[in-house]
Amino acid sequence: MISLENGIYSIQNRQPEALVKEFGSPLYVYDGNKIEEQVSKMRKGFDGVTVKLKYACKALTNINILKLMLKNGVDIDVVSIEEIQLALKAGYEPNQIQYTPSGVAFSEIEEALSLGIRLNVDSLNLLEEFGQKYGNAHPIAIRINPAIMAGGNIKISTGHADSKFGIPIQHIDKVLELVKTYDLRIVGLHQHNGSDFKDGSVIVKAMKKSFELAEQHFPNLEFIDMGSGFKVAYHDEDVITDIAEIGKEVVQEFAAFEKRYGRSVQLWFEPGKYLVSESGTFLMTCNVVKHNPARNFVHVDSGLNHLIRPMMYDAFQEILNVSNTDTSKLETYDVVGYICETDTLGKDRKMPVVSPGDIIAMKNAGAYCFSMASNYNSRVRPAEVLIYNKRTHLIRERETFEDILRHQVEVEL
């Protein structure tokens, strides 16, 4: 996590300029100790009930990040067969992996089950197809859509009535019919209602819906999984999810539920962004500064191909000129990329004067940045670096032009 001390920016013990000199620009840098801090914060916030954290690895899938999560006792939530394979490669046991697919081919379900992975069922079609083939041979969880709107952007709000995700709670009778027909073993109820929700009370509201279903219809649950969506700060005045505060109510309500339910149940969360977002810093280099009549532009050596969140989700991420910390003279800039279409990374940002060659840093680059990167415009993807306990590790090499051509097949025309 990048910080400013005595007029110098650093990530742990490394200055951005030195990192760029060693590993090139642009560059993703992750602070492993910040990840551990977030893990600890979540565990402490829900102390009082049996909590299991499942890292939503789609946020950042570098195998070294997965190993760091495993080292810290964090299980894993996956959404594809490839993420399953990565988790196994990182050292996870099959019973530590929860698989929540969305509309995938049944052949992928079969492959996951053959590996011993726990399945979270997302649709009535899948529930019936699973029942027809497997009956009660495998324990499963049910993903419920509770018809609750929560999230910072409609594209990352997943629990509302118009969402593709989960089985609508109104279809619970159909679920129960299939459970009875195929003698299914339902050991978990799952929800995920959106990312970046500002009101933490949505967790309690949604959790109570799972309590009702459990008490009325599912007497043998092992866990209730509430997904995640906890919000981190993207600027100084940003609203965040107060884990300590919401944790008090969650623990109280969950303990009361267990008493009514008559057995101990685990409470699961699937934090992704919350664990890794703030750990990440994306370092870029200013190529060109344009002083146009209407506005000033800082052109950097990156764009939406490496960090798409501002364009896709209208996301705000703080941008710093780490090469100039003199705040006595500020200018307002649009920070833009080198992609051949509009790719504004930050609009109307006040920064110390920017010159070509300055290192520009974007904060909160740990989640959904590299994992959503592409080779658009035939650009290569940057390297990734992990700084952990003040040791710097290259954890992904920068791509080369050979990588662009690697799977293309030239034919005679």
C-alpha positions as CSV (number, residue, x, y, z in Angstrom):
1,M,0.0,0.0,0.0
2,I,1.6,3.2,-1.1
3,S,2.2,5.9,1.5
4,L,3.9,9.3,1.8
5,E,6.4,10.0,4.5
6,N,8.8,12.9,4.7
7,G,7.9,13.9,1.2
8,I,8.8,10.5,-0.3
9,Y,6.3,7.9,-1.6
10,S,7.0,4.2,-0.9
11,I,5.4,0.8,-0.8
12,Q,6.9,-0.8,2.4
13,N,10.6,-0.1,1.8
14,R,10.6,0.4,-1.9
15,Q,10.2,3.7,-3.8
16,P,8.1,3.7,-7.0
17,E,10.9,5.1,-9.1
18,A,13.2,2.2,-8.1
19,L,10.5,-0.4,-8.7
20,V,9.9,1.0,-12.2
21,K,13.6,1.1,-12.9
22,E,14.0,-2.6,-11.9
23,F,10.8,-4.0,-13.3
24,G,9.6,-1.6,-16.0
25,S,6.5,0.5,-16.5
26,P,3.6,0.1,-16.3
27,L,3.7,-2.2,-13.2
28,Y,1.3,-3.7,-10.7
29,V,2.7,-3.7,-7.2
30,Y,1.0,-5.6,-4.2
31,D,1.7,-5.1,-0.5
32,G,1.3,-8.6,1.0
33,N,1.3,-7.3,4.6
34,K,-1.7,-5.1,3.8
35,I,-3.6,-8.2,2.6
36,E,-2.8,-9.9,5.9
37,E,-4.0,-6.8,7.8
38,Q,-7.4,-7.0,6.0
39,V,-7.7,-10.7,6.7
40,S,-7.1,-10.0,10.4
41,K,-9.6,-7.1,10.4
42,M,-12.4,-9.3,9.0
43,R,-11.7,-12.1,11.5
44,K,-11.7,-9.7,14.4
45,G,-14.9,-8.0,13.2
46,F,-16.9,-11.2,13.4
47,D,-15.3,-12.7,16.5
48,G,-18.0,-14.5,18.5
49,V,-19.3,-16.9,15.8
50,T,-17.6,-19.5,13.7
51,V,-16.5,-17.5,10.7
52,K,-14.8,-19.0,7.6
53,L,-13.3,-16.6,5.0
54,K,-13.4,-17.8,1.3
55,Y,-11.3,-15.5,-0.9
56,A,-13.2,-14.5,-4.0
57,C,-10.2,-15.1,-6.2
58,K,-11.6,-13.6,-9.4
59,A,-10.4,-10.3,-7.9
60,L,-6.7,-11.2,-8.3
61,T,-5.7,-14.7,-9.3
62,N,-1.9,-14.6,-9.3
63,I,-0.9,-17.9,-7.8
64,N,1.4,-16.2,-5.2
65,I,-1.6,-14.2,-3.9
66,L,-3.5,-17.5,-3.6
67,K,-0.6,-19.0,-1.6
68,L,-0.6,-16.0,0.7
69,M,-4.3,-16.5,1.4
70,L,-3.7,-20.1,2.1
71,K,-0.8,-19.3,4.4
72,N,-3.2,-17.1,6.4
73,G,-5.9,-19.7,6.7
74,V,-8.2,-18.2,4.1
75,D,-10.2,-20.7,2.0
76,I,-11.2,-19.9,-1.6
77,D,-14.3,-19.1,-3.7
78,V,-14.0,-19.9,-7.4
79,V,-16.2,-19.3,-10.4
80,S,-14.6,-21.3,-13.2
81,I,-12.8,-24.6,-13.7
82,E,-9.6,-22.7,-14.4
83,E,-9.8,-21.0,-11.0
84,I,-10.3,-24.4,-9.5
85,Q,-7.2,-25.6,-11.2
86,L,-5.3,-22.6,-10.0
87,A,-6.5,-23.1,-6.4
88,L,-5.4,-26.8,-6.5
89,K,-2.0,-25.8,-7.9
90,A,-1.6,-23.2,-5.1
91,G,-2.0,-26.0,-2.5
92,Y,-5.7,-25.8,-1.6
93,E,-7.4,-29.1,-0.7
94,P,-10.7,-29.8,-2.6
95,N,-12.8,-29.3,0.5
96,Q,-11.4,-25.8,0.9
97,I,-12.7,-24.7,-2.5
98,Q,-16.3,-23.5,-3.0
99,Y,-17.4,-23.4,-6.6
100,T,-20.1,-21.0,-7.6
101,P,-20.6,-21.1,-11.3
102,S,-23.1,-19.0,-13.3
103,G,-24.7,-20.7,-16.3
104,V,-21.7,-22.9,-17.2
105,A,-21.9,-26.1,-19.3
106,F,-22.8,-29.1,-17.3
107,S,-19.5,-30.8,-18.4
108,E,-17.7,-28.2,-16.3
109,I,-19.8,-29.1,-13.3
110,E,-18.9,-32.8,-13.8
111,E,-15.2,-32.0,-14.0
112,A,-15.4,-30.0,-10.8
113,L,-17.2,-32.7,-8.9
114,S,-14.7,-35.3,-10.2
115,L,-12.0,-33.3,-8.5
116,G,-13.9,-33.3,-5.2
117,I,-14.9,-29.6,-5.3
118,R,-18.0,-28.4,-3.3
119,L,-20.7,-27.0,-5.6
120,N,-22.9,-24.0,-5.1
121,V,-26.0,-24.4,-7.3
122,D,-27.1,-21.2,-9.1
123,S,-30.2,-22.3,-11.1
124,L,-33.2,-24.6,-11.0
125,N,-32.0,-26.2,-14.3
126,L,-28.6,-27.0,-12.7
127,L,-30.3,-28.3,-9.6
128,E,-32.4,-30.7,-11.6
129,E,-29.6,-31.9,-13.8
130,F,-27.4,-32.4,-10.8
131,G,-30.1,-34.3,-9.1
132,Q,-30.8,-36.6,-12.0
133,K,-27.1,-37.6,-12.3
134,Y,-25.8,-37.5,-8.7
135,G,-28.8,-37.6,-6.3
136,N,-27.4,-37.3,-2.8
137,A,-23.9,-38.4,-3.7
138,H,-22.5,-34.9,-3.1
139,P,-23.4,-32.3,-0.6
140,I,-24.4,-29.0,-2.2
141,A,-25.3,-25.4,-1.4
142,I,-28.1,-23.3,-2.9
143,R,-27.5,-19.8,-4.2
144,I,-30.5,-17.7,-3.4
145,N,-31.4,-14.4,-5.0
146,P,-33.1,-12.5,-2.2
147,A,-34.3,-9.6,-4.5
148,I,-32.2,-7.0,-2.6
149,M,-30.6,-4.1,-4.4
150,A,-27.1,-3.4,-3.1
151,G,-23.9,-2.4,-4.7
152,G,-22.0,0.7,-6.0
153,N,-22.9,0.1,-9.7
154,I,-25.6,-1.8,-11.4
155,K,-23.0,-4.0,-13.1
156,I,-21.7,-5.2,-9.7
157,S,-25.1,-5.5,-8.0
158,T,-26.0,-9.2,-8.0
159,G,-28.8,-9.8,-5.6
160,H,-31.6,-7.7,-7.1
161,A,-34.7,-9.1,-8.8
162,D,-33.4,-8.4,-12.3
163,S,-30.1,-10.1,-11.8
164,K,-29.0,-13.2,-13.6
165,F,-27.5,-14.6,-10.4
166,G,-29.0,-17.2,-8.1
167,I,-32.4,-18.8,-7.7
168,P,-35.1,-16.3,-7.0
169,I,-36.3,-16.6,-3.5
170,Q,-39.9,-16.7,-4.9
171,H,-39.0,-20.1,-6.4
172,I,-38.2,-21.8,-3.1
173,D,-41.1,-24.2,-3.5
174,K,-39.6,-25.4,-6.8
175,V,-36.3,-25.9,-5.0
176,L,-37.9,-27.9,-2.3
177,E,-39.7,-30.1,-4.8
178,L,-36.4,-30.9,-6.5
179,V,-34.7,-31.5,-3.2
180,K,-37.4,-34.0,-2.3
181,T,-37.5,-35.7,-5.7
182,Y,-33.8,-36.4,-5.8
183,D,-33.1,-36.7,-2.1
184,L,-30.5,-33.8,-2.3
185,R,-28.2,-33.0,0.6
186,I,-28.4,-29.3,1.1
187,V,-25.6,-28.2,3.5
188,G,-25.4,-24.5,2.8
189,L,-27.4,-21.4,1.8
190,H,-25.6,-18.8,-0.2
191,Q,-26.2,-15.1,-1.2
192,H,-24.0,-12.5,-2.7
193,N,-25.9,-9.2,-3.1
194,G,-23.4,-6.9,-4.8
195,S,-20.0,-5.2,-4.5
196,D,-19.2,-1.9,-2.9
197,F,-22.4,-1.5,-0.9
198,K,-22.4,1.6,1.2
199,D,-24.9,0.4,3.9
200,G,-23.5,-2.5,5.8
201,S,-27.0,-3.3,7.3
202,V,-27.8,-5.0,4.0
203,I,-25.8,-8.0,5.2
204,V,-28.1,-8.3,8.2
205,K,-31.3,-7.8,6.2
206,A,-30.2,-10.5,3.7
207,M,-28.9,-12.8,6.3
208,K,-32.3,-12.9,8.0
209,K,-33.8,-14.2,4.8
210,S,-31.4,-17.1,4.9
211,F,-32.3,-17.7,8.6
212,E,-36.0,-17.9,7.6
213,L,-35.3,-20.5,4.9
214,A,-33.0,-22.5,7.1
215,E,-35.5,-22.6,10.0
216,Q,-38.5,-23.5,7.7
217,H,-37.0,-25.8,5.2
218,F,-33.3,-26.8,5.7
219,P,-32.7,-28.5,9.1
220,N,-29.2,-29.8,8.3
221,L,-27.2,-26.8,7.2
222,E,-23.4,-26.7,7.9
223,F,-23.0,-23.1,6.8
224,I,-24.7,-19.9,5.7
225,D,-22.6,-18.0,3.1
226,M,-23.3,-14.3,2.8
227,G,-20.8,-13.5,0.0
228,S,-19.2,-10.2,0.4
229,G,-19.5,-6.7,-1.0
230,F,-17.7,-4.9,1.8
231,K,-16.6,-1.5,0.7
232,V,-13.1,0.0,0.9
233,A,-12.1,3.6,0.6
234,Y,-11.2,4.9,-2.9
235,H,-10.6,8.5,-1.6
236,D,-10.3,10.3,1.7
237,E,-14.0,11.1,2.1
238,D,-15.3,7.8,0.7
239,V,-17.9,5.8,2.6
240,I,-16.6,2.4,3.8
241,T,-18.1,-0.6,5.4
242,D,-17.3,-0.5,9.1
243,I,-16.5,-4.1,9.7
244,A,-16.3,-3.7,13.5
245,E,-19.7,-2.0,13.7
246,I,-21.6,-4.2,11.3
247,G,-19.9,-7.3,12.9
248,K,-21.5,-6.6,16.3
249,E,-25.0,-6.9,14.8
250,V,-24.1,-9.8,12.6
251,V,-22.7,-11.8,15.5
252,Q,-25.7,-11.0,17.7
253,E,-28.2,-12.0,15.1
254,F,-26.3,-15.1,14.1
255,A,-25.9,-16.3,17.7
256,A,-29.6,-15.9,18.2
257,F,-30.3,-17.9,15.0
258,E,-28.1,-20.7,16.1
259,K,-30.0,-20.9,19.4
260,R,-33.3,-21.1,17.5
261,Y,-31.9,-23.6,15.0
262,G,-30.6,-25.9,17.6
263,R,-27.2,-26.6,16.2
264,S,-23.9,-24.8,15.4
265,V,-23.6,-23.4,11.9
266,Q,-20.6,-21.7,10.2
267,L,-20.9,-18.2,8.9
268,W,-19.0,-17.8,5.6
269,F,-17.9,-14.6,3.8
270,E,-16.3,-14.4,0.3
271,P,-14.2,-11.2,0.5
272,G,-12.3,-10.4,-2.7
273,K,-11.9,-6.7,-3.2
274,Y,-11.9,-6.1,0.5
275,L,-8.8,-8.2,1.0
276,V,-6.7,-7.2,-2.0
277,S,-7.9,-3.8,-3.4
278,E,-5.9,-1.5,-1.1
279,S,-2.8,-3.6,-1.3
280,G,-2.4,-2.8,-5.0
281,T,-0.7,0.2,-6.6
282,F,-0.5,0.6,-10.4
283,L,2.6,2.5,-11.5
284,M,2.6,4.2,-14.9
285,T,4.9,6.7,-16.6
286,C,3.8,10.1,-18.1
287,N,4.6,10.1,-21.8
288,V,3.0,13.5,-22.8
289,V,1.4,16.5,-21.1
290,K,-1.0,18.4,-23.3
291,H,-2.2,21.9,-22.3
292,N,-5.3,22.3,-24.4
293,P,-7.6,25.3,-24.2
294,A,-10.3,23.4,-22.4
295,R,-8.3,21.1,-20.2
296,N,-4.9,19.6,-19.4
297,F,-4.1,16.0,-20.3
298,V,-1.6,13.6,-18.8
299,H,-1.0,10.8,-21.2
300,V,0.4,7.7,-19.5
301,D,1.9,4.4,-20.8
302,S,-1.2,2.4,-20.1
303,G,-5.0,2.5,-20.5
304,L,-8.2,0.6,-20.2
305,N,-6.3,-2.5,-21.4
306,H,-4.6,-2.6,-18.0
307,L,-7.1,-1.0,-15.7
308,I,-10.7,-1.0,-17.0
309,R,-12.6,-0.2,-13.9
310,P,-12.9,3.6,-14.4
311,M,-14.3,3.0,-17.9
312,M,-16.5,0.0,-17.2
313,Y,-17.9,0.9,-13.8
314,D,-17.3,4.7,-13.6
315,A,-15.0,3.8,-10.7
316,F,-13.0,6.5,-9.0
317,Q,-9.4,5.5,-8.0
318,E,-7.0,8.0,-6.5
319,I,-4.2,9.1,-8.8
320,L,-0.9,10.5,-7.5
321,N,2.2,12.1,-9.1
322,V,4.8,10.3,-7.0
323,S,7.7,12.0,-8.7
324,N,6.6,15.5,-7.5
325,T,5.3,16.0,-4.0
326,D,5.5,19.8,-4.0
327,T,1.8,20.8,-3.3
328,S,2.5,24.5,-3.4
329,K,1.6,24.5,-7.1
330,L,-1.2,22.2,-8.2
331,E,-2.7,21.8,-11.7
332,T,-5.9,20.0,-12.8
333,Y,-5.5,17.2,-15.2
334,D,-7.4,14.4,-17.0
335,V,-5.2,11.3,-16.8
336,V,-5.7,9.4,-20.0
337,G,-4.3,6.3,-21.6
338,Y,-2.7,5.4,-24.9
339,I,-5.5,3.3,-26.2
340,C,-7.0,4.4,-29.5
341,E,-10.4,5.4,-28.1
342,T,-11.4,7.4,-25.0
343,D,-9.9,5.8,-21.9
344,T,-9.9,8.3,-19.2
345,L,-8.4,6.9,-16.0
346,G,-9.2,10.0,-13.9
347,K,-10.9,13.2,-14.7
348,D,-10.3,16.7,-13.1
349,R,-7.5,15.4,-10.8
350,K,-5.5,18.1,-8.9
351,M,-1.9,17.1,-8.7
352,P,1.5,18.7,-8.3
353,V,2.8,19.7,-11.8
354,V,3.3,16.7,-14.0
355,S,6.2,16.5,-16.5
356,P,7.0,13.8,-19.0
357,G,8.8,11.0,-17.3
358,D,7.1,11.4,-14.0
359,I,5.8,8.3,-12.3
360,I,2.0,8.3,-11.9
361,A,0.5,5.9,-9.4
362,M,-3.1,4.7,-9.1
363,K,-4.2,3.4,-5.8
364,N,-6.6,0.5,-5.1
365,A,-5.2,-1.5,-8.0
366,G,-5.2,-4.9,-6.2
367,A,-8.7,-5.9,-7.3
368,Y,-10.1,-6.4,-10.8
369,C,-7.2,-4.7,-12.4
370,F,-4.7,-7.3,-13.7
371,S,-7.5,-9.9,-13.5
372,M,-9.5,-7.9,-16.1
373,A,-6.5,-6.8,-18.2
374,S,-6.4,-7.6,-21.9
375,N,-4.1,-7.3,-25.0
376,Y,-6.4,-4.7,-26.6
377,N,-4.5,-2.7,-29.3
378,S,-2.1,-5.7,-29.3
379,R,-0.5,-4.2,-26.1
380,V,1.3,-6.6,-23.7
381,R,0.2,-6.9,-20.1
382,P,2.5,-5.6,-17.4
383,A,4.5,-7.4,-14.8
384,E,3.3,-8.0,-11.2
385,V,5.4,-7.5,-8.1
386,L,4.7,-8.6,-4.5
387,I,6.3,-6.9,-1.6
388,Y,6.0,-9.0,1.5
389,N,7.8,-8.5,4.8
390,K,10.0,-5.9,3.0
391,R,11.2,-8.4,0.4
392,T,10.4,-7.7,-3.2
393,H,9.3,-10.6,-5.5
394,L,8.6,-10.6,-9.2
395,I,5.5,-12.8,-9.4
396,R,4.6,-12.4,-13.1
397,E,6.9,-11.5,-15.9
398,R,6.0,-8.7,-18.3
399,E,4.6,-10.1,-21.6
400,T,6.5,-9.8,-24.8
401,F,5.4,-9.5,-28.5
402,E,6.0,-13.3,-28.7
403,D,3.1,-13.7,-26.2
404,I,0.8,-11.7,-28.5
405,L,1.6,-14.2,-31.3
406,R,1.9,-17.4,-29.1
407,H,-1.5,-19.0,-29.9
408,Q,-2.1,-17.5,-33.4
409,V,-1.8,-19.8,-36.3
410,E,-0.4,-18.4,-39.5
411,V,-1.9,-20.0,-42.6
412,E,-1.2,-19.6,-46.3
413,L,-3.9,-17.5,-48.0
